[in-house]
């Protein structure tokens, strides 16, 4: 058993673009669910809009990077309005039903052969990274780094941009949650009737929260596809559930919780993936195939998360006082 390789691969997930993307998407859900009490089960849809908005703008319309980013963000705002206008005046469960259905509809639209020339259908899109790579200030050859974190210039560029966006989003969220807007949002989570009685437009604040958290998810979708192709299968409902697991693991109504939760989630997933694969290859688990081993890692990560939730239900960085209000 090559324990060095297992731990090295797990450590790499601490700063991977995927970890950054999930952290940013979970931060968006923290605004929705943790601070406002909105049950958004369609964060995968916002991530898909970011990924496809960026890729299609680059490949089909040849937009520069900044314009492609704006297209993705604009699409997410429209999507949030479409979801929020008919549901935010109703009970929270209506938003949950609409968002989970809308995200799946989006995925199927991107998969259909009708728009194959634009979306790539089930095979997805690739070849859209040239503009982003051209902005790379790193020009060194080969790999540079320390310990397990040895990457080429493009890989370091992705990580730098991804984590800068995460840090900026976290600081921005911290600032607005300390402002009057954030206090109103928290009040809506605790008792929206009381906030309404104080003369606040609860519907407007909910819409703003839905749009802001959705934009975070859209940016996360762009970061997610920079090291890989855009494939519609990546945006299934399970993606949103993973983000919720990360959010609850780190702490729902926290700023750093989604970031820590994403790191813990992906480190555990990588560790169990490497351990089980090598255990099967070494004959330690003769009753299991490599395909079955790939599924077992999710079970083990789930058990680890369950143990954390049992012994610390508010999450790693959560506050028990907040737990009573996050329903």
N, C-alpha and C positions, 0 to 999 in steps of 0.2 A: 504494500500500500504506500503510494507516494504522497505522504502527508504534506510535504513541502509544496507540491503542485496544487493540492486541494486548498490549502490555506492561502496560497498566492493568488489563485483564481478568485477565491472569495473576497480577498482584500481588494482586488481590482474593482469590484462592484461598488466600493465606497464612493468613488468619484466618476463612475461610468456615466455616459450620456443618458442611458436608460434610467438610472437611479435619479438623475437630475430631472428628467421628464416626469417621472412618477411623483417626485417630490413637489414639483410645480403644479401638477394636476391635483394632487392631494391638498395643496394649499388653497386651490380654488374651491375644492369641496369643503375645506374648513370654513371658508367664507359663507358658502351655501348652507351647510348643515351645522357646523360647529357654532358659528356666530349668529346666523339668521334663523336656523331651524328649518331650512328648505330641504325637502327630500328630493334631490336631483339624482336620478339613476341613469342619466344620459351623458355623463362626462366623457364617455368613449366617443359620443357623437361630436362633442366640441373638439376633441383631439383629432378625429378624422377630418373635420373641416379645416383645422390648421394644417394637417399634413397634405391633404389634397389641394387646399387653396394655394399653398406655397408651391407644390409640385406642378399643378396645372398652369398657374400664372407664369412659372419659369419656362416650362416646356412648350406650352401652346401659344402664349402671348409674349414670351421672351421678356418678361418684366425683370427689372433689377431686383436685388434682394430686398431692399426696403419696401418697394412697391408690392412684392409678393407677400411680405409680412402683413402689410396693410390690408391686402385682399383677404387673407385668412382671418384677420381680426374683424374686418367688416362683416364677413360671412357669419362669424360667431355672434356678433351683435344682432344681426337679423334673425338668426336661429333662436337666440334667447328671447327676442320679442315675440316670435311666432309661438314659442312654448309658454311664455309668461302671460301674454295678454288674455288668453281664455282660462287660465288656471290659477293665477295668483290671488284672485278674489275668492277662491274656493278653499276647501280643506287641503291640508298638506299632501294627503294621499293622492289627490288628483294630479298634482305635479309629478309625483313619482310614477304614476301610470303613463302619463303623457311623455315624459322624458325617456323612459326605457323603451317605449314604442318608437318614438321619433329617432332615437339613436340607431335602432335596428333598421328602420326605414332608410335612413341615410346610408348605412352600410350596404344594404341591398341595391340601392340606386347606384352606388359606386361599383357594384359587382356586375350589374346587368350588362349584357352585350350591346344594348341600344346605344350606350355612350362609350363604346370600346375605344374609339379613336381618341377620346379625351381622357378617360379614366383608366384605360388599360384593362378594364373588366377584372376578372379574378386574378390575373397575373400582376396587376398593379402597375406602378410607374417607377422608373429609375432614370438616372442621367441628368438629374436636376441640381447637382451639387457644385457645378462649375462656378457659378457666381459667388457662392459662399466660400469656396476654396480660394477664389481669387483675392478675397479680402484677408487671407491668412498672413499675419505679419511674421510668422516663423518660417525660416528658410533653411534650417539645418537638414542635413542628410542623415538617413538611418533613424535610429531610435535614441531618445534621450529620456533620462529620468532617474529614479532611485528605487531600490527594492523591487517589488512586483509591479511598480508603476513605470513601465518602460514603453513609450509610444512614439510614433512618428509625428511629423509636424502637423498633419491634418487632424490626427486623433487628439493631440494636445489642444488644437484650436477649437474643436468641438467641445471638449471638456471646459475650456476656459469660458467660452460664450455661454454654454449651458448653465454653469454654476454662477456666473455673473447675473444671468437673468433670474435664477432662483433667489440669489441674495437680494437683488433689487426688489423682487416681488415680496420677499419676506419683510424687508424694511418698510416698503410702502404699506403692506398690510398692518404692520405694527403701528405705524403712524396714524392710519385712518381709524384703527380700532381704539386709539386713545383720544381721537377727536370726537366732537359731538355726533358726527355721522355714525361712528362706531358704537357709541352709547345707545343711539336709537336702534341700531341693528340688534344689539344684545337685548334691548327691551322688547323688541318684537319676538325674539326667541322665547323670552320668559313669559310674556303676556301681551299679545298684540292688541287685545281689547283695551288694556290700560294705556298703551301708547296711542291708540286711536282716540281715546278719550282726552288725551292731552293736546289734540289738534294736529297730530302728525299724519301725513299721508302714507299709511302703511303699505298700500299697494305700490306706490312709487319707490319706496325704500326697498321693498322686496325685488322689484324689477331691477333696480340699480345693483343690488347684490347678485342677482342671477347673471346679469351681464358681466360684472367684474369677475366673478368666479369662472364664468364661461371663457372669458378672454385668457385667463390664466391657463385653462385647459387647452385652448387653441395654441398658445405659445408652447405649451408642453408637447403638443402634437408635432409641431415643427422641429423641436429639439429631438424628439423621439426618432424621426426619420432621417436625420442628418447622417448617421452612420449606417443606414440600411435603406432598403427600398420601401416604397409605400405599397402595402398589401392590405386589401380590405379585411382579410381574415384576422388581422391584428386588432380590429376594433369591435370585436364581439362583446356581448354583455359582460362576459367574465372580466374584461379589462376594467370596467367600472367597479366590479366587486373587489378586484385586487387593490384598486385605489382606496376603496372604503376600508379594506383591511389595514392598509398602510396608515390611513387617517386615524382609525381607532387604536391602532398599535402605538402610535406616537402621542396621541392626545387630540381629541376632536376640536376643542376650542383653544388651540395654542398656535403659536407662530412657528416655533422650531419643531413641534411634534411631527408634522408631515415630513419634514426633512430627515429627522432621526428615524422615523418609522420606515421611510423608503430605504434608507441605508441598511437598517436591520433586516428588512424583508428580503432585499436582494442579496445581502451577504449570506443569510440563512439559506436562501434558495440555491445559490451557487455552491455553498458548502455541501448541502445534502445531495445536490445533483452530482458533484464530483465524487463524493464518498460512495454513493450507491452505485454509480457506473463502475467504479473501480472494484467495489465489493462483488459485483456480478461477474466482472472479468476475472477476478481472482478465485472464483468458485465459492465464495462465502455464502452466496445466496443461489444455490443450484436450482431452486424451484422458480426462479424469476428470470425473465428475458430482459434485454436492454430496453425494449419498448415499455414494458411494465415498470422498469426501474425509473424511467422518465416521469411516469405518473405518480410513483411513490413519493417523489420529492415534494410534491404539492401537499400530500397527506402529512408528511413530517413537518413541513413548514406550518401547516394548519394546526397541528398539535402544539407546536412551539408557541404560536400566537395565542392559542386557547389557554395555555398555561400562564402566559403573561396577562391575558385578560382576566383570568380567574383570580390571580394574586394581586393584580393592579388594574382593576376595571376602568379606571380613568385614563389609562394609557401611560406610557413611560414618562411623559412630561405633563400629563394632565392634572387638573385640580379637581378634587372631590366636590368642591362647591359648585363647579360648573356641571358636574355629572348629573345633578338633579334636574337640570334644565334641558340638556341635550337628549331629546326623545326621538 
